[in-house]
Amino acid sequence: MGAIMVVGTTSHAGKSLLTAVICRLLKRQGKRVTPFKGQNMALNAYVTAAGEEMGHAQAVQAWAAGVEPQVDMNPILLKPQGDMTSQVVLQGKVVGRVQAADYYRDYFDRGWQAITGALERLQQDFDWIVCEGAGSPAEINLKHRDLTNMRVAKHLQAPTLLVADIDRGGVFAHVVGTLALLEPDERALVRGIVINKFRGQRSLLESGVTWLEDRTGIPVVGVIPWLPQTLPAEDSLSLFDRRATKPEAEITIVVIRLPRVANFTDFDPLESEASVNLRFVDPSELLGTPDAVILPGSKTTIADLQVLQSSGMAAQIQAYSAAGGMVLGICGGLQMLGQVLIDTTGEEGQEGEFPGLGLLPLRTEMTMAKITQQRQVLSCSLPAQFEAPSAERPIHGYEIHQGQTQILDSSIVQPLFDDPTLGVVSLERLTLGTYLHGLLDNGAWRRSWLNQIRCRRDLYSLPTDVPDYEEQRNQMFDQVTDAIAEHLDLTPLLTLTPTDTH
């Protein structure tokens, strides 16, 4: 089996993207390839066909590799909850909640066992494993408990790529400093350097590349030009970087940027719509008068709801809705739209009964058990003029939530789907709430909802007979891979990797 490790000099250097691209390149060569990240800290999660939770970034990399996501690709997922506390998801299941200071003591040995077990199973099924590190491999205060970077590379004896972001500045110091802080046996595994996000003429960088190769003895195997962000981001910090206004857009949709926003990859399909400007608004900002407002998922629904209320954003959303605005809540957003949220055990950090926004007649009680499952349902709520060409076209998505929600007054709402537990819509069809992540990936449903918005603006209806976002994402994999492949030479890593033993 072959293995490649991808580490970065900093966070956001481009490790996730490069891992996906390498997976795609090996797939094109007819190899059976899998991504791997031993431990991921993120609030973007995906649910596998087996009902197990994993990092969404590794699911994206699996799709780039042309394989179904499985939890062995990301055996440890840490989901921050605030106050230096994270929920620990081990092999796809929640096993506890832990303070950062106690994680090493409580989960290091157990975590490493999960990582090595997952690698052993993946080695049985794949020709190549492309591993992604986290942050930097040279954090001196963390190296003794680092489960993700060079410990994995040494375990696999994997040739390693070191990726540096030149757009941040200081790229040469980042590379040289990182290498200097690695142990000799770790540094020996670094077989290539990639300079990422380069803007300008390559000839102006040549002297620096030559100096870096002479100084380190390691070839620069890629100088990758700056590319617009085209694949889903891994954490909420990237929301600050999102996306330029589209001059051709005809409608504006606001997503409330909750402090613990989760699964904001739900909105990537809207970003792909040329007619939509997607704007992320902080609770402290003015909502304005968008064409629709989305309340996203949250890792700490009650705490984020209280932020909306204390900041004045809750009142803004309520006034917007009362004036006839369209509001969509997804997962935690659905819970916030209800009348009341109850946490009798302090599952989210504090016990009590908390008022919701009161836009839907719902009561949610937080539970210790987490629901994680893929779903396939039929829509049963959109007005006839907005229905997709095939009314029986199934809608695919997945649930990740703690809490059971019940409808308090079924006379003023209708079910969104043939399973009413997954969401409801007000009779005037202006306020919607759903537990279904990935709903907007469904092309016909997304376009039908957008057409409701467009109708209110007297805009023409968009075609609803469109592919699901999966097809667009697949095209993006090829476009990004083509754009990077001409600037990347993996030969030093592929030739030095152990040959396939299958």
PyMOL commands that set and color helices and strands:
alter all, ss='L'
color gray80, all
select helices_A, chain A and resi 15-28+56-65+71-73+100-125+143-145+150-156+166-168+171-181+184-187+202-216+236-241+264-271+301-311+313-322+332-337+384-386+420-422+439-441+443-456+469-485+491-494
alter helices_A, ss='H'
color red, helices_A
select strands_A, chain A and resi 2-8+33-36+39-41+45-47+53-55+76-82+85-90+93-99+128-132+160-165+190-198+220-225+251-256+261-262+276-281+292-295+297-298+327-330+340-343+352-355+362-377+395-407+413-415+423-426+431-434
alter strands_A, ss='S'
color yellow, strands_A
deselect
rebuild
show_as cartoon
